[in-house]
Structure formats: structure tokens, C-alpha cells
């Protein structure tokens, strides 16, 4: 018989059991948006250049004609 009181669960499993809403797609997306907002506040020039570069490449590759 397995003694469940002495069984050690991995930290991520214990954390998932304590917070069942953690790890959902909505929470992951919110965390990513929060990270991008923080990065944009801390490095506005770099963020703007990256946004322009990504927009240029996507506009160039996805043009409708």
C-alpha cells in the first residue's frame, strides 16, 4: 500500500492542485500581454522599432496583390 502522506509530488503538480485556474490559455495570454506592456514602458524605442519591423515584414509578405 502506498503511504500518500509521505509521497512527494513534483512542485508543478502541487502548484497546479493549489491553483486550478493557473495555466489556462486566458491566464497565459494575459501574462504575455502584461509582459509586453512592461517591456514597452521600460524600452519604448526598442519596442517601437520591433513593432515597425514586424509590421513591415508582415505587410510585405501578406500584401493582397
Steps between C-alpha positions, in 0.01 A plus 500: 500500500628848416529746785354816345618723783865419431473517122680798353327665208693716253473873571307575180238236581453633853472856365244390238293331770505814714410732210285314244447815291876540454625402159184563302538662161333819624746536789797429275380760247443757776850438636650545152312827447608627842862411420481685167349806669777503760766462231346783295510729805861414582637500141270715283746555214593135465135396521399750232776385266404135547133582438586693183726220377244229561228714340719566196582132448140387549370776271757408236434126515120515536418770246177414315625561145 
